[in-house]
C-alpha cells in the first residue's frame, strides 16, 4: 500500500542561496552567449570554460580549503597557472587573427621551357 509522506515546508532562508545561484547561473549563460557571438565559438567557449574553471578552483582553494599539503598545493597552483596561460594564449590568438594580412608578393614571371624565339 502507498502511504502519503508528510511534506515539510522549506523556510525561505534555505531557498535563497539556491535562488541566487540559479540567477547567477542564468546571467553567466547569457554572458557566455554574448562572448561566443562576439569572439566566435572556438575562442568564446574556451575562455568561458576556463573562466568557470578558475572560479571553481578559487572556491575550492579559499572557500572550502579542499587542498591541503605542500605537494598538492603546488600541483594545484601549477594546474591553475597552465589554465591562465592557456586563456592568455587564446586571447592573444584572437588579437593575432584580427591583424591585417601581409602584403601580397609581386606576381611571378612566366618561365619559358623551350628555346627562346628569334
MARTIDREN-295319 format. One record per residue (C-alpha): residue number from 1; x, y, z. Coordinates in steps of 0.2 Angstrom, whole numbers, plus 5000, padded with zeros to 4 digits. Example, Ala and Ser with C-alpha at 12.3 -4.5 7.8 and 13.67 -1.06 7.14 Angstrom:
+-----+------+------+------+
| num |    x |    y |    z |
+-----+------+------+------+
|   1 | 5062 | 4978 | 5039 |
|   2 | 5068 | 4995 | 5036 |
+-----+------+------+------+
***
This chain:
+-----+------+------+------+
| num |    x |    y |    z |
+-----+------+------+------+
|   1 | 5000 | 5000 | 5000 |
|   2 | 5005 | 5018 | 4997 |
|   3 | 5007 | 5030 | 5011 |
|   4 | 5007 | 5048 | 5009 |
|   5 | 5023 | 5056 | 5015 |
|   6 | 5022 | 5072 | 5025 |
|   7 | 5028 | 5087 | 5016 |
|   8 | 5038 | 5099 | 5026 |
|   9 | 5038 | 5117 | 5022 |
|  10 | 5055 | 5124 | 5017 |
|  11 | 5060 | 5140 | 5025 |
|  12 | 5064 | 5155 | 5014 |
|  13 | 5081 | 5157 | 5021 |
|  14 | 5085 | 5139 | 5015 |
|  15 | 5079 | 5143 | 4997 |
|  16 | 5088 | 5160 | 4995 |
|  17 | 5105 | 5153 | 4991 |
|  18 | 5099 | 5141 | 4978 |
|  19 | 5088 | 5155 | 4970 |
|  20 | 5104 | 5166 | 4970 |
|  21 | 5114 | 5153 | 4962 |
|  22 | 5101 | 5150 | 4949 |
|  23 | 5101 | 5168 | 4945 |
|  24 | 5120 | 5169 | 4944 |
|  25 | 5120 | 5154 | 4933 |
|  26 | 5107 | 5162 | 4921 |
|  27 | 5117 | 5178 | 4920 |
|  28 | 5133 | 5168 | 4916 |
|  29 | 5125 | 5159 | 4902 |
|  30 | 5119 | 5175 | 4894 |
|  31 | 5137 | 5182 | 4896 |
|  32 | 5144 | 5166 | 4888 |
|  33 | 5132 | 5168 | 4873 |
|  34 | 5137 | 5186 | 4871 |
|  35 | 5155 | 5181 | 4871 |
|  36 | 5153 | 5167 | 4859 |
|  37 | 5143 | 5179 | 4847 |
|  38 | 5157 | 5192 | 4849 |
|  39 | 5173 | 5181 | 4848 |
|  40 | 5167 | 5166 | 4839 |
|  41 | 5163 | 5149 | 4845 |
|  42 | 5181 | 5142 | 4847 |
|  43 | 5188 | 5157 | 4857 |
|  44 | 5172 | 5162 | 4867 |
|  45 | 5168 | 5145 | 4873 |
|  46 | 5186 | 5141 | 4878 |
|  47 | 5188 | 5157 | 4888 |
|  48 | 5171 | 5155 | 4896 |
|  49 | 5175 | 5137 | 4901 |
|  50 | 5192 | 5142 | 4908 |
|  51 | 5184 | 5156 | 4917 |
|  52 | 5172 | 5144 | 4926 |
|  53 | 5186 | 5133 | 4930 |
|  54 | 5196 | 5147 | 4938 |
|  55 | 5181 | 5152 | 4949 |
|  56 | 5179 | 5134 | 4954 |
|  57 | 5197 | 5132 | 4959 |
|  58 | 5197 | 5148 | 4969 |
|  59 | 5182 | 5142 | 4979 |
|  60 | 5190 | 5126 | 4981 |
|  61 | 5206 | 5134 | 4987 |
|  62 | 5200 | 5148 | 4998 |
|  63 | 5181 | 5145 | 5002 |
|  64 | 5182 | 5126 | 5006 |
|  65 | 5200 | 5123 | 5010 |
|  66 | 5200 | 5107 | 5000 |
|  67 | 5218 | 5107 | 4995 |
|  68 | 5230 | 5103 | 5009 |
|  69 | 5248 | 5099 | 5009 |
|  70 | 5263 | 5107 | 5001 |
|  71 | 5264 | 5095 | 4986 |
|  72 | 5245 | 5096 | 4982 |
|  73 | 5245 | 5114 | 4984 |
|  74 | 5260 | 5116 | 4972 |
|  75 | 5252 | 5104 | 4959 |
|  76 | 5236 | 5114 | 4961 |
|  77 | 5244 | 5130 | 4958 |
|  78 | 5254 | 5123 | 4943 |
|  79 | 5237 | 5117 | 4935 |
|  80 | 5229 | 5134 | 4938 |
|  81 | 5245 | 5143 | 4930 |
|  82 | 5243 | 5132 | 4915 |
|  83 | 5224 | 5137 | 4914 |
|  84 | 5228 | 5155 | 4915 |
|  85 | 5242 | 5153 | 4902 |
|  86 | 5230 | 5144 | 4890 |
|  87 | 5217 | 5158 | 4892 |
|  88 | 5231 | 5171 | 4888 |
|  89 | 5236 | 5162 | 4873 |
|  90 | 5219 | 5160 | 4867 |
|  91 | 5216 | 5179 | 4869 |
|  92 | 5232 | 5183 | 4861 |
|  93 | 5227 | 5171 | 4846 |
|  94 | 5211 | 5182 | 4844 |
|  95 | 5221 | 5198 | 4843 |
|  96 | 5234 | 5190 | 4831 |
|  97 | 5220 | 5183 | 4820 |
|  98 | 5212 | 5200 | 4818 |
|  99 | 5229 | 5208 | 4812 |
| 100 | 5229 | 5214 | 4794 |
| 101 | 5235 | 5201 | 4781 |
| 102 | 5253 | 5203 | 4775 |
| 103 | 5256 | 5212 | 4759 |
| 104 | 5254 | 5202 | 4743 |
| 105 | 5270 | 5196 | 4735 |
| 106 | 5274 | 5203 | 4717 |
| 107 | 5267 | 5192 | 4703 |
| 108 | 5279 | 5179 | 4696 |
| 109 | 5285 | 5180 | 4679 |
| 110 | 5282 | 5165 | 4667 |
| 111 | 5296 | 5153 | 4664 |
| 112 | 5299 | 5148 | 4646 |
| 113 | 5303 | 5130 | 4644 |
| 114 | 5310 | 5129 | 4626 |
| 115 | 5322 | 5139 | 4616 |
| 116 | 5319 | 5157 | 4615 |
| 117 | 5310 | 5163 | 4599 |
| 118 | 5322 | 5174 | 4587 |
+-----+------+------+------+
***
